[in-house]
Amino acid sequence: MNKNNKQPSIFSLKYLPSRLMVFLLYCVSFLSLKNKHRLGAWLGKQAKKRLGSRTKVARKNIQACFPHLTPQAVEEMVEQCFIELATGFIEGTHAWWQDMTEYKESVKVTGLEHVLNAQKKGNGVLVLGGHFAVVDFAIPLFSSKVNKLAYMYRPNNNPIVDSMIETGRAKAGVTGFKKSELKKMQSFMKDGGMVWYGCDQDFGKKASVFAPFFGVDAINITGPSWIARETQAAVIFMGMRRLGPEQYEIEFSAELPNFGEDEQQDAINWNKQLEDAVRRYPAQYMWVHKRFKTRPEGEPAFY
């Protein structure tokens, strides 16, 4: 910070390491997808060893959500989770800087008719999703199948990194809306647009409704219910996953009925959809997030 308590200029030397990182990732984007996956696997294993606090979080989450797993199976999933997340980040560079035509043509899409039929209603579509490892690779795959796609996001604290991500996603023809731009987003949806919203995180005091996720109470924001009420948009859930080497799938649910009428029931329904999607390929979910940090009154700390 400078004397005026403002953010340093993006040209400040403070951001030189970030610029070097972006350049390095740009170079990585020229690797074949196979080699990107090899690099991601190596980085994931290193991350598990070095990020002890996140390893503990992932372990605690997986133990709670999959109580039937043996300790060895838990550790295997924890490591695979780090591998999947690192691989997803590295393969995201392909989506940001390289040609995605091949994968747009080969992606497996299930339930697309639900999205297209919902869009025909004219009030827009709210596409609820989760933080899966393949999210940045999946964005251009999704956008190639629909018209007028946008997403809600929280800007990265580092403006260089934020610019890298936002510019890369814009390459796929999608629009990003900050939470401070809800009115713009409403107009976009009322004009027939659809918005992806990954609201599966613990937002602390901003959240107010608990709903079970793998049998554990998780706090949820009521933003999706509010958006559905204000826009009369159809609400659909979207899952995404890597099926194998260079094989991807995006999957859409049928329209979630009466969404927006009951915030508690909305949270229950939405978490059930997310849970079902996670069960398909559990290690591809972002278990390193403190999803259960906020507890119902009287419950002990989870982490």
C-alpha positions in Angstrom: 0.0 0.0 0.0 1.1 3.6 -0.6 0.6 6.6 1.6 -2.8 7.1 0.2 -3.8 3.6 1.2 -4.4 2.6 -2.4 -3.5 -0.5 -4.3 -0.1 -0.3 -6.0 0.0 0.3 -9.7 -0.2 -2.9 -11.8 3.2 -1.8 -13.1 4.7 -1.9 -9.7 7.7 -4.1 -9.1 5.6 -5.8 -6.4 3.8 -7.7 -9.2 6.9 -8.7 -11.1 6.8 -12.3 -9.7 3.2 -12.5 -10.7 4.0 -11.4 -14.3 6.8 -14.0 -14.4 4.4 -16.6 -13.2 1.9 -15.7 -15.9 4.6 -15.9 -18.6 5.6 -19.3 -17.3 2.1 -20.6 -17.4 1.7 -19.2 -21.0 4.8 -21.3 -21.9 3.3 -24.3 -20.2 0.1 -23.9 -22.3 2.1 -25.0 -25.4 2.7 -28.5 -23.9 0.5 -31.3 -25.1 -2.5 -32.0 -22.9 -0.9 -35.3 -22.0 2.2 -33.6 -20.8 0.1 -31.0 -19.0 -1.5 -33.9 -17.1 1.9 -35.3 -16.2 3.0 -32.0 -14.9 -0.2 -31.6 -12.9 0.2 -35.0 -11.3 3.7 -34.1 -10.2 2.7 -30.7 -8.9 -0.3 -32.2 -7.0 1.9 -34.7 -5.2 4.3 -31.8 -4.2 1.4 -29.7 -3.1 0.1 -32.4 -0.8 3.5 -32.7 0.9 4.1 -28.9 1.2 0.6 -27.6 2.0 0.1 -29.3 5.3 -2.8 -27.2 6.5 -4.8 -27.8 3.3 -3.9 -31.5 3.4 -5.5 -31.7 6.9 -8.6 -29.9 5.7 -9.0 -32.2 2.7 -8.5 -35.2 5.0 -11.1 -34.0 7.5 -13.7 -33.3 4.8 -13.2 -36.7 3.1 -13.3 -38.6 6.4 -16.6 -36.8 7.3 -18.2 -37.2 3.9 -17.0 -40.8 3.2 -17.0 -42.4 6.7 -16.9 -45.9 5.2 -13.4 -45.4 3.7 -10.4 -46.9 5.4 -7.6 -44.6 6.5 -5.5 -45.8 3.6 -8.4 -45.1 1.1 -8.8 -41.6 2.7 -5.1 -40.8 2.1 -5.3 -42.0 -1.4 -8.3 -39.8 -2.2 -6.6 -36.8 -0.5 -3.5 -37.2 -2.7 -5.7 -37.8 -5.8 -7.6 -34.6 -5.0 -4.4 -32.6 -5.0 -3.4 -34.2 -8.3 -6.8 -33.4 -9.8 -6.8 -29.8 -8.7 -3.2 -29.2 -9.9 -4.0 -30.9 -13.2 -7.1 -28.8 -13.6 -5.2 -25.6 -13.0 -2.5 -26.6 -15.5 -4.9 -27.8 -18.2 -6.8 -24.5 -17.7 -3.8 -22.8 -19.4 -4.9 -24.7 -22.6 -8.4 -23.2 -22.3 -6.9 -19.7 -21.8 -4.3 -19.6 -24.6 -4.7 -22.6 -27.0 -7.2 -23.9 -29.5 -10.1 -25.8 -27.9 -11.9 -26.9 -31.1 -10.9 -30.5 -30.7 -12.4 -30.8 -27.2 -15.5 -28.8 -28.0 -16.3 -31.4 -30.6 -15.5 -34.4 -28.5 -17.0 -33.4 -25.1 -19.8 -35.6 -23.8 -22.9 -33.5 -23.1 -25.8 -34.9 -21.1 -29.1 -33.0 -20.6 -28.4 -30.1 -22.9 -32.1 -30.1 -23.9 -32.9 -29.0 -20.3 -30.8 -25.9 -20.7 -32.1 -25.0 -24.2 -35.7 -25.5 -23.2 -35.3 -23.4 -20.1 -33.7 -20.6 -22.1 -36.7 -20.5 -24.4 -38.9 -19.4 -21.5 -37.3 -16.0 -21.9 -36.4 -15.2 -18.3 -32.8 -16.5 -18.4 -31.2 -19.5 -16.8 -29.3 -19.7 -13.5 -26.9 -22.6 -13.8 -25.8 -23.7 -10.3 -22.4 -25.5 -10.2 -19.6 -26.6 -7.9 -15.9 -26.0 -7.7 -14.6 -29.0 -9.7 -11.1 -29.4 -10.9 -12.0 -29.0 -14.6 -13.9 -25.7 -14.2 -11.7 -23.5 -16.4 -11.3 -26.2 -19.1 -15.1 -26.8 -19.0 -16.0 -23.1 -19.5 -15.2 -23.0 -23.3 -16.8 -26.5 -23.7 -20.0 -25.1 -22.1 -20.0 -21.9 -24.0 -19.7 -23.7 -27.3 -23.0 -25.4 -26.8 -25.2 -22.4 -25.7 -25.7 -18.7 -26.4 -25.2 -15.7 -24.0 -23.2 -17.4 -21.2 -21.9 -15.5 -18.2 -20.7 -16.4 -14.7 -20.5 -14.9 -11.2 -17.1 -14.6 -9.5 -15.1 -13.1 -6.8 -12.0 -11.2 -8.2 -8.6 -12.5 -7.3 -6.8 -10.3 -4.8 -3.8 -10.2 -7.2 -4.8 -8.0 -10.2 -2.3 -9.7 -12.5 -3.6 -13.2 -11.7 -7.2 -11.9 -11.9 -6.5 -10.4 -15.4 -5.0 -13.7 -16.6 -8.0 -15.7 -15.5 -10.6 -13.2 -16.7 -9.0 -12.6 -20.1 -8.6 -16.3 -20.6 -12.3 -17.0 -19.8 -13.3 -14.1 -22.0 -11.6 -15.8 -24.9 -14.4 -18.3 -24.8 -17.0 -15.5 -25.2 -18.3 -15.5 -21.7 -19.0 -12.5 -19.4 -18.0 -12.3 -15.8 -20.1 -10.5 -13.2 -18.9 -9.5 -9.8 -21.3 -9.7 -6.8 -21.4 -5.9 -6.9 -22.9 -6.2 -10.4 -26.1 -8.0 -9.6 -28.3 -5.4 -11.5 -26.2 -5.9 -14.6 -26.5 -9.6 -14.2 -30.3 -9.4 -13.8 -30.5 -7.4 -17.0 -28.4 -10.0 -18.8 -30.6 -12.8 -17.6 -33.8 -11.0 -18.5 -32.4 -10.6 -22.0 -32.2 -14.4 -22.2 -28.8 -15.0 -20.9 -27.6 -17.8 -18.6 -25.3 -17.4 -15.6 -23.1 -20.1 -14.0 -22.8 -19.7 -10.2 -20.6 -21.8 -8.1 -22.0 -21.1 -4.6 -20.7 -24.2 -2.9 -18.4 -22.5 -0.4 -18.6 -21.4 3.2 -19.2 -17.6 3.1 -19.4 -17.3 6.9 -21.7 -14.4 8.1 -22.9 -13.8 4.5 -24.7 -17.2 4.6 -27.7 -18.1 6.7 -29.2 -21.5 5.8 -27.8 -24.9 6.8 -28.4 -27.9 4.6 -26.9 -31.4 4.6 -24.0 -32.1 2.3 -22.9 -35.8 2.5 -24.9 -35.9 5.7 -23.0 -33.0 7.3 -24.7 -29.6 7.9 -23.1 -27.0 5.6 -23.9 -23.3 5.6 -25.3 -21.8 2.4 -26.0 -18.4 1.0 -29.5 -17.5 -0.1 -28.3 -15.6 -3.2 -29.4 -18.3 -5.7 -33.0 -18.2 -4.3 -33.0 -14.4 -4.4 -31.8 -14.3 -8.0 -34.4 -16.9 -9.0 -37.2 -14.8 -7.4 -36.0 -11.5 -8.8 -35.5 -12.7 -12.4 -38.0 -15.6 -12.6 -35.1 -17.5 -14.2 -35.2 -21.2 -14.6 -32.6 -23.0 -12.3 -30.6 -25.9 -13.4 -27.6 -27.8 -11.9 -24.4 -28.4 -13.9 -21.8 -31.1 -13.2 -18.5 -31.3 -15.0 -15.7 -33.9 -14.9 -12.7 -35.4 -16.7 -13.7 -38.9 -17.7 -10.2 -39.9 -18.7 -7.2 -38.6 -20.8 -8.6 -35.9 -23.0 -12.2 -37.0 -22.3 -14.6 -34.5 -20.7 -18.2 -34.4 -19.7 -20.7 -31.7 -18.8 -24.0 -32.7 -17.4 -27.2 -30.7 -16.8 -30.1 -31.6 -14.5 -33.7 -31.1 -15.3 -35.0 -27.7 -14.1 -35.2 -27.6 -10.3 -38.9 -27.1 -9.4 -40.2 -24.1 -7.5 -36.7 -22.7 -6.9 -36.9 -19.4 -5.1 -40.0 -20.1 -3.1 -38.4 -21.7 -0.1 -34.7 -20.8 0.7 -34.3 -23.8 3.0 -35.7 -26.3 0.5 -33.6 -24.6 -2.3 -30.4 -25.2 -0.3 -31.4 -28.9 0.4 -32.2 -29.5 -3.3 -29.0 -27.8 -4.5 -26.7 -29.6 -2.1 -28.3 -32.9 -3.2 -27.6 -32.2 -6.8 -24.0 -31.2 -5.9 -23.5 -34.3 -3.8 -24.7 -36.6 -6.6 -22.3 -34.9 -9.1 -19.4 -35.2 -6.7 -20.0 -38.9 -6.1 -19.4 -39.6 -9.8 -15.6 -38.7 -9.5 -15.1 -37.7 -5.8 -11.4 -36.7 -6.1 -12.2 -34.0 -8.7 -14.0 -31.9 -6.1 -12.3 -29.1 -4.2 -12.0 -30.8 -0.8 -9.2 -28.4 0.3 -11.8 -25.8 1.0 -13.2 -25.4 4.6 -16.7 -26.2 3.5 -17.9 -27.0 7.1 -16.1 -24.1 8.9 -19.3 -22.4 10.0 -21.3 -24.6 12.4 -24.8 -24.5 13.7 -25.1 -22.8 17.1 -23.7 -25.0 19.9 -21.7 -27.3 17.7 -17.9 -27.6 18.2 -15.4 -26.4 15.6 -15.1 -28.7 12.7 -11.5 -28.0 11.8 
